[in-house]
Amino acid sequence: MTDHLAAETFGPLGDRPIMWVDCATASAEGTARRYRQDMRAIVVGVDLVGACPSLDPAFFDMLLTTVEAPPSPWVGVAVSRMNDRRRAIEARVAKAPMAAGIAMDVARACDHLPFDLGITVESLGYSTLLAGGEFRTWRHGRGRPSAIVDEVDRPQVRVEREDDHVTITLARPDTRNAMRAPMRDALHEALCAVLDDPSRPGMTLRGEGDCFSTGGDLAEFGIADDMAKAHAIRTLRSCAARLHALGARARVELHGACIGSGIEIAAAATYRSARPGTFFLLPELDMGLIPGAGGTVSLARAIGRHRASYMLLSGRRIGLAEAVQWGLVEEVA
């Protein structure tokens, strides 16, 4: 029988927001089920013996194993690094327990929702955290936000068509293709044009310069004075949703840094290629936030909920080899 008041200890309001389950024990799945169903804790299964046991992944948020290149949904961590990795994840969760908890709530819910509804749930969670103390602390620590300078008349994306194929290029290499509001709106408009074209052209999305995109401009974070309107904009102008709707017609060519929304949007494409040296990173938890450009949904569908959660909770850079093994990248070119 569950003591529901005591259960608060195991979650964002208590001192144990993350629980580790030894997957070698016979009771591993039952323990995870109890933490998952009766409490709000983040549940991580750990396989130290390299067995990748058969467990119901529904009761876990992450599954770590010492096996190299393990099958989905497991994440491989060298045995010599497992304790350090656990401590690093615990520290990140302890610093932002509300964001981490909401991230897992959203990820679990989106597991059972259509893509567009998942985008809506993610945005609601994101809006909640924008008004939260963890984000406020991060923003205060940055000092006074720098002024946003963006030439209104300067093209944000370049659209070219050859026969039955459209190429959309993020065209702000000077900002490392930061996904500022003007670029998001221009990209959304270009994707809608392809989606609505009765000739149904194919589409390739790429980035100009040293990298595909470093994600959102930090100077824009939290400046909206109307959270309800910001939620409507995020969902109605979701580039990830439009890419997903294009289905097999859409491919993305990635290179360099793909950070935050720079991979959240791209992951919604059916086909993704990357050049050598490409890497992927979700930094949102450091800001007291969750992905807000569709990543909770797009990445979960691309690599699975557990690996997407690992990217967010660990904040680790994912290299190209691991991205290929996970299915985030189909081709290295």
Secondary structure as UniProt FT lines:
FT   TURN            4..5
FT   HELIX           6..9
FT   TURN            12..13
FT   STRAND          18..22
FT   TURN            23..24
FT   TURN            26..27
FT   HELIX           28..38
FT   STRAND          42..47
FT   HELIX           57..59
FT   STRAND          62..65
FT   TURN            72..73
FT   STRAND          75..76
FT   HELIX           79..81
FT   HELIX           82..95
FT   HELIX           97..110
FT   TURN            111..112
FT   HELIX           115..130
FT   HELIX           133..141
FT   TURN            152..153
FT   STRAND          157..162
FT   TURN            163..164
FT   STRAND          165..170
FT   HELIX           173..175
FT   TURN            176..177
FT   HELIX           181..196
FT   TURN            198..199
FT   STRAND          202..207
FT   HELIX           218..220
FT   TURN            221..222
FT   HELIX           227..236
FT   HELIX           239..246
FT   HELIX           247..249
FT   STRAND          250..254
FT   STRAND          257..259
FT   HELIX           261..264
FT   HELIX           266..268
FT   STRAND          271..274
FT   TURN            276..277
FT   STRAND          279..281
FT   HELIX           284..287
FT   HELIX           295..303
FT   HELIX           305..314
FT   HELIX           320..326
FT   STRAND          331..332
//
